[in-house]
């Protein structure tokens, strides 16, 4: 059986992860942020989850991680051009959902988006190119 390769799949899997949208929103609002400041702004996120999401976003070229050779070490995170463009797409998607599904709860919005993305994965021809995360 041929595996389905969808160019949207790697990002749709990432979109479904908890805290991703909140991280992108914070980095869009404040251009550059240290890990501890980001953790403070995201009430309830565990250190492991935040580190994992930042690492994944960095792997997709959405977030830039800059390490400064200081004592103590300082690390700052910011959105790349790709990340700012992605944030605009997510904002447009949220606007679309609010327009067409105004009475749905946030959980219902997420479920309907997830269902649609999963259905799309199943209908894309297997000859479609599969995108892998890359560093810019």
C-alpha contacts under 8 A as a table, 3 or more apart, distances in Angstrom:
res1	aa1	res2	aa2	distance
2	X	126	X	6.52
3	X	126	X	6.18
4	X	121	X	7.02
4	X	122	X	6.78
4	X	124	X	6.70
4	X	125	X	6.45
4	X	126	X	4.38
4	X	127	X	7.83
4	X	128	X	7.98
5	X	9	X	7.74
5	X	121	X	7.61
5	X	124	X	7.04
5	X	125	X	7.12
5	X	126	X	5.11
5	X	127	X	6.88
5	X	128	X	5.59
5	X	129	X	6.27
5	X	130	X	5.12
6	X	9	X	5.31
6	X	121	X	5.91
6	X	124	X	6.00
6	X	125	X	7.78
6	X	126	X	7.56
6	X	128	X	6.08
6	X	129	X	6.77
6	X	130	X	5.73
6	X	131	X	7.80
7	X	10	X	7.11
7	X	128	X	7.03
7	X	129	X	6.14
7	X	130	X	5.14
7	X	131	X	5.39
8	X	11	X	5.67
8	X	12	X	6.00
8	X	121	X	7.98
8	X	131	X	7.83
9	X	12	X	4.96
9	X	13	X	6.02
9	X	117	X	7.86
9	X	121	X	6.67
10	X	13	X	5.36
10	X	14	X	6.47
10	X	131	X	6.96
10	X	132	X	7.02
10	X	133	X	7.65
11	X	14	X	4.93
11	X	15	X	6.05
12	X	15	X	4.93
12	X	16	X	6.43
12	X	117	X	6.87
13	X	16	X	5.46
13	X	17	X	7.10
14	X	17	X	5.52
14	X	20	X	7.68
14	X	56	X	7.98
15	X	20	X	6.59
15	X	21	X	7.53
16	X	20	X	7.86
16	X	110	X	7.92
16	X	114	X	7.26
17	X	20	X	5.99
18	X	21	X	7.79
19	X	22	X	5.22
19	X	23	X	6.10
19	X	45	X	7.40
19	X	50	X	7.66
19	X	53	X	7.59
20	X	23	X	5.25
20	X	24	X	6.31
20	X	53	X	6.55
21	X	24	X	5.16
21	X	25	X	6.07
22	X	25	X	5.04
22	X	26	X	6.20
22	X	42	X	7.30
23	X	26	X	5.26
23	X	27	X	6.22
23	X	38	X	7.69
23	X	42	X	7.66
24	X	27	X	5.19
24	X	28	X	6.03
24	X	79	X	7.77
24	X	83	X	7.86
24	X	87	X	6.61
25	X	28	X	5.06
25	X	29	X	6.21
25	X	87	X	7.40
26	X	29	X	5.12
26	X	30	X	6.10
26	X	38	X	7.36
26	X	41	X	7.76
27	X	30	X	5.17
27	X	31	X	5.68
27	X	32	X	6.61
27	X	33	X	6.96
27	X	77	X	7.67
27	X	78	X	5.99
27	X	79	X	6.28
28	X	31	X	5.93
28	X	79	X	6.95
28	X	84	X	6.96
28	X	87	X	7.44
30	X	33	X	6.72
31	X	78	X	5.82
31	X	79	X	7.14
32	X	76	X	6.32
32	X	77	X	5.60
32	X	78	X	4.65
32	X	79	X	7.78
33	X	37	X	6.35
33	X	38	X	6.31
33	X	76	X	5.31
33	X	77	X	5.26
33	X	78	X	6.50
34	X	37	X	5.34
34	X	38	X	6.25
34	X	74	X	7.53
34	X	75	X	5.89
34	X	76	X	4.41
34	X	77	X	6.06
35	X	38	X	5.14
35	X	39	X	6.11
35	X	75	X	6.92
35	X	76	X	6.67
35	X	77	X	7.20
36	X	39	X	5.04
36	X	40	X	6.13
37	X	40	X	5.05
37	X	41	X	6.27
38	X	41	X	5.15
38	X	42	X	6.26
39	X	42	X	5.17
39	X	43	X	7.01
39	X	45	X	6.86
39	X	47	X	7.38
39	X	50	X	7.25
40	X	43	X	6.16
42	X	45	X	5.95
45	X	49	X	6.57
45	X	50	X	6.41
46	X	49	X	5.26
46	X	50	X	6.21
47	X	50	X	5.24
47	X	51	X	6.09
48	X	51	X	5.16
48	X	52	X	6.01
49	X	52	X	5.04
49	X	53	X	6.10
50	X	53	X	5.25
50	X	54	X	6.12
51	X	54	X	5.21
51	X	55	X	6.07
52	X	55	X	5.12
52	X	56	X	6.17
53	X	56	X	5.05
53	X	57	X	6.06
54	X	57	X	5.10
54	X	58	X	6.01
54	X	63	X	7.10
55	X	58	X	5.03
55	X	59	X	6.13
56	X	59	X	4.96
56	X	60	X	6.41
57	X	60	X	5.18
57	X	61	X	6.35
57	X	62	X	5.18
57	X	63	X	5.39
58	X	61	X	5.01
58	X	62	X	5.64
58	X	63	X	4.58
58	X	64	X	5.94
58	X	65	X	7.02
58	X	135	X	7.43
59	X	62	X	7.53
59	X	133	X	5.82
59	X	134	X	6.00
59	X	135	X	5.88
60	X	63	X	7.76
60	X	133	X	4.56
60	X	134	X	5.37
60	X	135	X	6.28
61	X	64	X	7.11
61	X	80	X	6.97
61	X	82	X	6.79
61	X	83	X	7.27
61	X	133	X	7.52
61	X	134	X	6.29
61	X	135	X	5.05
61	X	136	X	5.58
62	X	79	X	5.95
62	X	80	X	5.46
62	X	81	X	7.57
62	X	82	X	5.47
62	X	83	X	4.04
62	X	84	X	7.79
62	X	86	X	7.76
63	X	77	X	6.59
63	X	78	X	5.62
63	X	79	X	4.54
63	X	80	X	5.46
63	X	83	X	6.22
64	X	77	X	5.62
64	X	78	X	5.30
64	X	79	X	5.97
64	X	80	X	5.92
65	X	75	X	6.81
65	X	76	X	5.87
65	X	77	X	4.80
65	X	78	X	6.87
66	X	75	X	5.57
66	X	76	X	5.24
66	X	77	X	6.40
67	X	73	X	7.33
67	X	74	X	5.93
67	X	75	X	4.47
67	X	76	X	6.60
68	X	73	X	6.27
68	X	74	X	5.22
68	X	75	X	6.18
69	X	73	X	6.05
69	X	74	X	7.19
70	X	73	X	4.82
70	X	74	X	6.39
71	X	74	X	7.72
79	X	82	X	7.52
79	X	83	X	4.96
79	X	84	X	5.96
80	X	83	X	4.85
80	X	84	X	6.27
81	X	84	X	5.18
81	X	85	X	6.25
82	X	85	X	5.17
82	X	86	X	6.12
83	X	86	X	4.94
83	X	87	X	6.12
84	X	87	X	5.06
84	X	88	X	6.42
85	X	88	X	5.15
85	X	89	X	6.44
86	X	89	X	5.01
86	X	90	X	6.22
87	X	90	X	5.07
87	X	91	X	6.11
88	X	91	X	5.04
88	X	92	X	6.17
89	X	92	X	5.06
89	X	93	X	6.14
90	X	93	X	4.95
90	X	94	X	6.17
91	X	94	X	5.07
91	X	95	X	6.25
92	X	95	X	5.01
92	X	96	X	6.17
93	X	96	X	4.98
93	X	97	X	6.20
94	X	97	X	5.10
94	X	98	X	6.18
95	X	98	X	5.15
95	X	99	X	6.15
96	X	99	X	5.10
96	X	100	X	6.22
97	X	100	X	5.34
97	X	101	X	5.43
97	X	102	X	7.20
97	X	109	X	6.93
98	X	101	X	5.37
98	X	102	X	4.78
99	X	102	X	5.86
101	X	104	X	5.65
101	X	109	X	7.66
104	X	107	X	7.91
104	X	108	X	5.64
104	X	109	X	6.26
105	X	108	X	5.09
105	X	109	X	6.25
106	X	109	X	4.97
106	X	110	X	6.27
107	X	110	X	5.14
107	X	111	X	6.12
108	X	111	X	4.97
108	X	112	X	6.03
109	X	112	X	5.27
109	X	113	X	6.17
110	X	113	X	5.15
110	X	114	X	6.00
111	X	114	X	5.03
111	X	115	X	6.04
112	X	115	X	5.07
112	X	116	X	6.11
113	X	116	X	5.12
113	X	117	X	6.11
114	X	117	X	5.12
114	X	118	X	6.08
115	X	118	X	5.18
115	X	119	X	6.13
116	X	119	X	5.12
116	X	120	X	6.11
117	X	120	X	4.97
117	X	121	X	6.22
118	X	121	X	5.05
118	X	122	X	6.56
119	X	122	X	5.24
119	X	123	X	6.56
120	X	123	X	5.24
120	X	124	X	6.35
121	X	124	X	5.69
124	X	128	X	7.11
125	X	128	X	5.84
